[in-house]
C-alpha cells in the first residue's frame, strides 16, 4: 500500500475542440502494510493502565500509534517527550520497524489542542512535526483532533468541498505537503470522534460533520479512517433509525454510511461521497474502563464483522444492501495499554479473526464513472477503478466513440482514479461508459452514465428516477417502480419497496 502518484497516461483523443482531457491517476503502490490492520494506541504518559515500553508491545499489532504529539505554550508547535529514556525509545521504534510494524505519531488526543488558524501557525506546525518525524523515524501521522483542537466549522462554512474555516484549510494543506515530502510509504490516518463524521447526517455546523471537509480534501492521501465508535451514545443512520453504541447494529450502520455515502444534514442533494473499503478501520475501546461508553463484547463485535466483511446477517434490525465489504481494512482500539491490563482481550480475539479471513484476490472488475455538476457546458468525469484489479488498459467511451484511453498498473492494493475535464459541450445528452481490459484481452464495461447539458436560459424540468433501495428518500420524493409512480410519505425512507406499504409510498394515480 502506498500513496497516490500522478502519471501521464497515453491518450487517444478525438479531434473535438469541445473536449479537454486532463487525465490523472491517483493511486497507491504496494508496500508492506497489509490488507488487514490492527491498530493500537500506545500511551506516552502514565495513567491507571500502567507504563509499557514499546519493546514490550505484542507482535500481533500491525500499527502502533504513539500517543500523543501535543502542544503546550504555543498551540501550533507539536512536542513529544518520551515517557521513558529517549535513546531506548528510538531504538525500540527501529526494532518494531525491523519486525515489519509501523510506528505512527498521533497528533492531538483529548487534551492535546493543536491550532493552526494562520499561515504563520501552519509553518510552525509543519516545522515541529517534520522535526519529530525525522528525529524519531515515525512511519506516518495520525490526526486525532478532538474537542479543544479547534476542529469547529466557522459560521458560513457550509460546503464541505470548499471549506473556509482556516484550521481545516490549513490542515488539508499541511497533510498534502507531508504526503508529498515523504512519499508513497508515509502513512496518513485519522481517528475523529463520531459526531465529527457520521454526525454530519444530523447537522453540518460547529463540531457536527466538521471532519468531513478534511477527509474529503485529502481522501487521495488518506490511508485509513478509524472513527471512534465510542463516547457517542448513538447516531442517526441511513435507515432513519438511531442505534445505540456497543451493539452490532450500531457498528454495521456506521460503517455502511461511510461506504455508501450519506446526506449531509439530511439533505439528499448534498451527499458526502463514499470512501473505499480499504480506507475503513473500526475504532472500539479495548475494555470497559478504556472509554466512557461504547465497549462492545467480542461476541457482539464479531457479529458485526461477519455481516460487514462476509455479508452474513445476524438478524439485526439494520439491513445492508449487497454482499458486504470484503476489503474492510481492520480495527483500531484505545488502547494497547488498557488491553494489556485486561488480559489482552482485544488482540487475542481480533488477531485470529482477521488472520482467518480469506486472502483478497485480484480479478477483472468493472469501473464506475460519475460526473460533476454541469456549468455552462463544462463538467468533469471521474472514473474509479477498484483495487486489486487485473485491468491493464482503459477506454472512456462517449456514445460509441473512444474519447480517451490509457494503460493501467494491474493488481494495485488501492483504487485508481482518472479524471477528464469536458469543456464547451453543446446542449444535449451524452452517454459515457468505461471499458477495462486485462492482458488476456478480456473486457468489462461499466454502467452507463448520462450527462445532460441544458440551455442555461431554460428552467430544468423535474425528472423522476427509478426507485433505488439503497437511496434515502425524504417526504415528497417521487420515484418510479414497475412502471408506476409513488410519492414518499416518510422523512427518511430506505429499503422499503414501493407498493408494499402505502403508508410509506403513496401511489400517484
N, C-alpha and C positions, 0 to 999 in steps of 0.2 A: 504494500500500500504506500502511496506517496502523494505528493501534491500535484496540482494542475501544471501543465506546461502548454505553451502556445506553439503550435506547429503550423507552418504554411502548408496548406493542403493543395494538391494538384486539383485544378478545377476544369470542368468542361462548361464553358459559358456560352449560352445562346446569344447571338448578336442582337440584343434588345437593349436599347438605351434606357428602358424603363426599369431595368433590374440592376442593382448594385449588390454584389456579393462580398461580404466581409466575413469569410468563414474563420472560425477559430475552434480549436478543440481544447476543452478544459477537462482534464482527467488526472488520474493519479497512477503512476507506475508502481509496480510491485515492490514492496520492501518486506522485511521480516516481521512486520506487525501482522499478526494472524487474522484470519477470518472471524474468529470468536475471541472476545476480550473479557477478562475480568479485571476491573479497575478498582483499586482501593486507595483511600486517602490515608496517609501516614502522618501522625501528629508530630509536628516540630514544636511541641510545647508539652507542658506537664499538666495532666488533669487526672480524674479518677480512673481513667483507662490505663494509666501507667506509661512508662517510657520503654520503647522498643527501639533498638538500633536498626538501621537499615540492613545490617548484616544478619539480623535475626528474622527478617521478613521471609515468609514462606515462599518457596519456589513456585507455588501454584498461582501466584498473581502474575498477570501479564504487564500491567501498567501500575506503577506506584506514583501517586501524586503527593509530592512534598507540600505540606500544608502548614503555613501559607507564606507567600511573599506578601508582606504587609507594608503599610506606611505608618509613620509616626508624626513628627512635626510637620513636614511637608507632605501633603496628601497626594502629590504627584510622583514622589520618589519612593520606589519599592525597595524594601530592605529584606534581608534574610539573615538570621543569626542562628546557626545550627544549635540544637538543644544538647549536643554533645561535641566532643573535640572536633574542630573543623578539619584537620588533616585526616582523621579517621573517617569523618563524614564523606569527604571527597573520595577517599579510597573505596568506601562502601558503595558509592554510586557507580564507580567504574567496575567494581566486581559484579554488581547486579547487571550492568550492561553486557559484560562478558558472558553472562548466563542467558542473554537474549531478552532481558527485561528492559522496559522503557521507564525512565525516571523523569517525571514531568513536574515543573514548578507550577503550583496552583496559586493564582493571584486573588487576594481578597479574603473570602470567608465571611463569616457572620460579623466579625469585628474589624476586618481589615479594609477600611474605607480607602478607595482609590478614586481620585477626582482629577480629570484632565479636561477642563472646560475651555482652555485656551491653547493656542499653538505652542506657547512657551511651556505650559504644563506638559503638553504632549511630548515635547522634546526631552524634558527632564525624565518623564516616564520611560521613554524609549532608551535613553542612555542608561538608566538604572537597570532596566530589565535585561538589556543586552549584556551589561556588565555581569549580572548574576548568571545568565546562561553560559557565558564564556568562562567564568570563574569556576563554576561547579559542574559544567558539562551536561546540563539538562537536555533531554531529548525533545522538549516542547514546552508549551504553556497551556494551562487550563484557566479559563475565565470563570471565576466563581464570585461575581459581584452581587452582593445582597443588599439588604435594606439601607445601610448607611453609605453606600458607594455611589450615590448619585445616578443610578440607572432608573431615572424617572423621566417620563415623557413630559416635556415642557408644554405649556398651553399653546395651541395652534399647530402642534406637531401631530398631524393626522394621517400621513401617508407613509406606511412602512417601507415603501420602495424608495422614498426620497426624504429621509429623516432630516430634521433641522435641529434637534437637541444636540448641543455641542459635545457633550460627553459621549453620546452614541456615535456621532460623526467621527470624532477623534479616535475612538476605539476601532472602528472599521478601518480607518486609515492606518492605524498602528499595526493591526493584525496583518493587513496586506503587506506592509513593509517588512515585518518579521518573516512572513512566508517567503517573500522574495529574497531576503537576505540569507536565510538558512536553507532554502531549497526543499526538495521533494521529501526528504526524510523527517522534516520537522513537524511534530505533532501539534495540532491546534484543536482543543476541545473546550466545551463549555458545560457548566453544571448549574444552571439557573434554578431558582425556586419556581414552583409550578405556576403561580399567578403571573409570572413574567412571560410565560409561553402559552400554555393551553388556556390560561386565564383570559387571554385575548379574545376568546369566543364570547365572553361576557361583556367586556368593555375594552376600549383602547384609550387609556388615559392613566396618568400617574404611573404606578407600577404594573397595572394590568396590560399585558402584552408588550411591555417595554423592551424585552429582549428580541422581539420579532424583527425589527429593522436591523439589529446587529446580526442575527442569524442569517437573515436574507442577504445582507450586504456582503457576507463572507462565506456564503454557502458553498462556493467553489474551493475555498481554502479549508473549510471545516472538516476535520476527520470524523468526529462524532460528537453528538449532543447527548448529555446524560442529565435530563431533567430530574430534579429531586421529587420523587413520588412520596413525600412525607411532609409533615408540618403544614399541611394544607387543608385538612378536613375532608375535602371532596371537590368536585368540579363538574360543571355542565359538560355534556358530551354531545356527539353528533346525533344521537337518537332523541335528544331533548330531555334526557334524564340526568340526574346527578347521582353519582356513585361515591360511596364512602371510601376513603383511603384504607389501605390494608386488606382490600378484597381483590379477588381475581378480576371481577368486572371492572373495577377501577383501573387496574394496570392495562387491561386489554383496551378499554375505551380511550385511555390517554395516548397510548401508542398508535392506535388506529387514527386518531386525529392528526398526528404528525405525518403519517404515511398516506393519508388520503387528502390532506389539506382541510382547512376549516374556515368558516366565515368570521371575519374579524368583527367583533361587536354584534354578531348575529346577522351581519349584512352579507347576503349571498353574492352580492355584486362586488364584494371586496374580500376575495378568498386568499388566504395565505397558502402558497404552493407547497405541495408535499415535499418532504425530504426523501433521500434514498434509504432503503432498508439498512444498508451497512453504515449509515450515519447515526443509527439509533442505538443507544445504550440505556438500559433501565436503571434508574437510581433508587436504591432502597436502603433503609437502615440495617445494620448487621445484627442488631439486637434491640430489645425494647428500650434500654437505657440510653442508646446512642442517638435517639431523636425524641422530640417532644411527643410525636404521634406518627402513626403510619407504618409501624413494624408489621411485616407480613410473614406469617409462619411459612417455612419451606414447602409444606404440602400444598398450601393455598397458592403460593407463588408458582409452583410447578404446573398447576392447572392453567394459570395464565400463560406460562411459557409454551405449554403444549398447544394451546389454542393459537397463540401468536405465531409460533415458528412452524408447527406441524399442521395447523388447521384442524386440530382435534378439539371439538367443542366439549366443554364440561357441563353444558346445560344451564349456563348462567343467563341472566336477563339481557345482557348486551350481546348483540349479534353482529359479527363481522361478515362482510361480503368476500367471496373468493376462498382461496385455499391457504391463507396465512402468509407470513412473511419469512420465508426460509433463510434469508440473508440477514436477519436481525443480528446486530453485532455482538451484543452481550449484556453484561450487568455491571453496575458500579455500586459501591457501598461506602457509607460513612459508618465505620472506618476500619482500617486494618487493626488498629489498637483495640477497639471495642470488640472486634471479632475474636482476637486472641484471648481477651479477658473472659469471653463467654464461649469457650471450648471450640472456637473456630467453626461455628455453625454455618456461617455463610460459605466460606471457601470449601468446607467439607461436603456441602450439598451441591453447590453450583459448578465446581470444577468437574466432577464426574458427569453432571448433566450435560454441560456443553461439550465435553470431550466425547460423549457418546453420540452426538448428533452426526448425521451423515455428512461426508465431505461434500463441499459445494463443487458442482461440476460445471464445466464450460459447455456452452451449447449455442447454436444459432438462434438468436431471439429477435423478435420484431422491435423496431424503433418506434418511438412516438413522436408526433410533431404537433406543435402548438404555435399560436401567433399572438403577438402583442395587439393592442388596440390599433385600429386603422386611423391615421391622422393625415388628411389631405393626400390620400393615395399612397402613403408611406406606412410600412409596418415591418416587423422583424419576425422571421421564422426561427423557431428553436427546435432542434432535433435532439432528442435524448436517446442515447444508445445504452442499453442496460449493461451492467458489469458482467464479467465472465462470458462475454460474447465472442464467438469464433469468427464473426464477420471480419473480412479483410478489406472490404470496399463498400462505398455507399453511393447512391444516386438520389437526388431530390428531383421529383417529377412534378411539373405543373401541367395538368391535363394529361397529355400523352408525350410531352417533351421533357427530356432531362435538362434541367437548368443548372445543375451543379453536380459534381462527382468528386470523389477523392478516396484516398486509402485510409485504412484504419489499422491500429495495432490491436491484434486479437488477444483475448483472454486476460484483459486487464481486470484487476480486482475492484476497480471503481468505474462508475458510469462515465461516458464521454458525452460532451455537449458540443453541438455545432450550431452556430448562429449565422443567419443570412439576412441581410437587410434588403428589402424590396422598396424601391422608390418610384414615385410618379406613375402608379398604376391607374389605368382608366377605370371609369365606372363599370362595375360588373362583378361577377362571382368567379373565383379562381379556386380550382381543386388541386390539392397537394397530397402527395404520398412520398414515402421514403422506402427505397429498396436496399436491403442489405444482402451481400453475397459473401460466401466463405470461399476458401481456397479450392474446394471441390466443385465450385460452380453452383451450389445450392443457394437459393434466394428466398427471402421472406419479405413481404410487403406490409407496411404499416396501415393502420386505419386511415381513412381519408379525412383530410381537413379542408373545410370550405371557408374561404375568406371572402367577404363581401365588401366591395368598395362602393359606397353610396354617394349620391350627389350631396355635397355639403349644404345645398340650399333646400334640400328635401327632408322633411321630417321622417325619421326612421319609422317603418311600420312595425308594430308589435308582432313578434313571432311566437309560435307555440312549439315547444320542444317535446320530443318523445320522453316518456317517463324514465327516469334513471333511479334505480333502487338505492344507489349509494349517495345520491344528492340530497342535501337537506332543503326542504321546501317550507316556506312561510305562508301565512294566511293570504289568500287571494291568488296564489300562483296557479297557473293553468298548464296542464300537460295533456299529451295525447297518449292513450294506451289502448291497444287493439282497435285503433281507428276511431275511438271516442274521446271527447274532451272532458276533463274533470278539473274542478277548482278545489284547491286546498282549503280546508276549514280549520286547520291547526296552525299554531305558531311555529312548530318545529316538527316536521314530518320526515322521517327517514325509514325506508324499508317496508312501508305499508302499501301494498299494491292497490291501485285504483280499481274500483269495482268490488272490493271485498269489504269495505266499510264506508257507507255513505256519510257517516258522521265525520269522517276524516277527509274523504274525497267525494265532493258533491258532483254528480253527473250534470253536464251542461247540455240542455236539450235544444 
